[in-house]
Amino acid sequence: MPAPLTLARIHSKYIPDPATGCWIWQASLTPGGYGCVGVNSRRVPAHRFFYELYKSKIPDGLQIDHLCRNRACVNPDHLEPVTQRENLLRGIGVSAQSIAKTHCPKGHLYTPENTYHRPSKPHWRACRICNREKTIQRRTGKQTHCKQGHELAGANISIRRRQRVCLICNRVFQKKYKDRIRTQRSTMA
């Protein structure tokens, strides 16, 4: 436990917000918005320091989650030790959105029997039904639709390098490419 003088100094570095109950850290922040405090010549995340100071030691393998969703908050009542998965599920980032998905893009349910996980990427997953359909289409050469769902027939098909190409998707790609080049040229001028 830090010396009383150090505690007084540390407590002077946050401001309580009466509206939310958060203790907003005013001193050093990481680029991600988390508070940092110097303890025994080391930089320590402020929220972890306050949790261990007022609650208890953080169990091994757990992270501290901000229940208030404010990264600069150091109020120990707003902090909870959780697993990394739980922390991700509670978030709003890409990982949270991906983990929360229960169905593949084509609507098949992600069940243990229908989900494939790569050994090298344990959090990556794919639908076995969709993979089976893609394999059959690739082997038989009877792909009827592109990845975006456009029918590969008639005026919407072109053969390039012995592969069928969707002309609608190709036009969209060409337009995005030209717009990107135009934007790059305008920023350089």
N, C-alpha and C positions, 0 to 999 in steps of 0.2 A: 504494500500500500504506500502511495507517495507521501512525502512529508507534508504537514499541514500548510506550509507556505506554498508548496507546489500545487496542492489542491485548490487553494484560494486563487492562485494564478490561472489554473485550468478552468475553474468555474467562472472566471471573468471573461472567458472567451466564447460564451454562448449567450443568446438573448431569448428568453421565453416568449413564445407567441401565444397570447391569451385566446385568440380565435381558434387555433388548432391544437394547442397544448404542446406543440413541438418546441424543442430547445434548439434553436437555429445556431449552428456553429459559425462563428464569425472569423476565425483565424484561418490558417492554411487549409486549402481545399485541393483535392486531386483533380486532374482534368475530368474525371467522371463525376465530380460534385460531392465526393465524400470528404468529411473532415479528417485532418491529420493532427496528431499531438505528439510532442517530443517527450518520451519517457526513457530515462536512463540512456541518453544519447542515441535513441532509436526513434524512428518515425513509426507511429502505431495508428491504425484507423481509430478515429475518435469514438465512433459508435461502439466498436468492440471494447475500447477502454472503459467507457461509461457502463456498458452492460456488465463487464466483469467487476467493476467497482461497486455497483449498486445491487446487482442480482446474484450472479454466481459465475464460476468458470464456464467457458463455452466448451461443451463436450466435443471430443475429437470427431472429425468428419462432418461437423455441422457448420453452417454459415449463419450470420445474423441477417435477418430480414427486417426491413423497415415496414411496419404495418401501416404507417401513415403515408408511404410512398415518397417521402421527402428524404433524399440522400444526405442532406446536411443536418438532419435531426439527430440529436444525441440523447433524447429523453429515453431512459431505460424502459419506461412503460410502453413505448412505441416499438420496441425491439424484441425479436423472438428468434431463438435458435431453430433452424430448420435444415433439412437436407438440401443439397444443390438442386435436385429435381423439383422439390416443393417451391424453392425460391424462384426457379425459372417459370413454373406454372403460374405463380402469383403475379409475375411480371406482365409487361405489355409488349415486349420485344419480339423479334422474329422467332427466337427459340420458343417462347411461350405460345405463340400462334401455331407453330409447327407441332409442338407436343400436344396441344389441345385438339388437333384435328382427329376426328374419329373415323373419317371416310377418305378414300383416295379421291383424286380429281374426277374419276369416272363414277364415283358413288359406291364403290365396294367398301364394306366395313373392314376396318383394321382389327382383325382378331389375331390371336397367337398363331392359328393355323394358316391364316391368309397373309401374314406379314413376314417379309424377308428382311433380316438384318445382316449387313456386311460385317464380317469378323473384324476388319480393320477400322470400321466406323460404327461402333455399337449404338449410337443415337440416330443413325441414318436408317430409313426404312423404305420399303417398296411393297406394292400390292402384288401378290403372287398371281392373281387372276389376270391383271393387266400385263405382267411380264410374260405369262404364258401366251396371251393373245398376240403380243408383239413378236414373240419368237415364232409363232405359227405364221404370221404375216410375212416376216422376214424370210423364213425358209420356203414358203410357197410362192412368194413374190406377188401375192394377191392383196396388196394394201389398197383398201378402197377409200380411205380418208386420210388426210394429213393430221399432224399432231393437234392442230387447232380445230379439227372437225370438218374441214372443207372437203367436198367430194372430189376425188381424183379421177375425173372423167371429162371427156369432150374438150371444150376450149379452156378448161382450167388445169391442163396438164402439159408438162414439158419434160422431155427426157434429156437429162444432162449427166454425163459420166456414167451412163447405164443406170441412172436412178430417176425415179419419177419425182417431179418437183411441182408443188402447188403454186400456181401463178398468182393467186390472191395473196398468199403469204409472202411470195417473192416481191410483189409490188409494195406491200407494207414495209418489208425490210429495206427495199431500195429507197423508199421515201424517208424512213427514219435515218438511214445512212446519209442521204443527201442533206437532210436537215442538220444532222450532227456536224458534217463537214462545213456547211454554211455558217453554223454558229461558231465553230472553231476559227474560221477565217475572219468573221466579224470581230471576234475578241482580240485577234492578233493585229488587226488594222488600227 
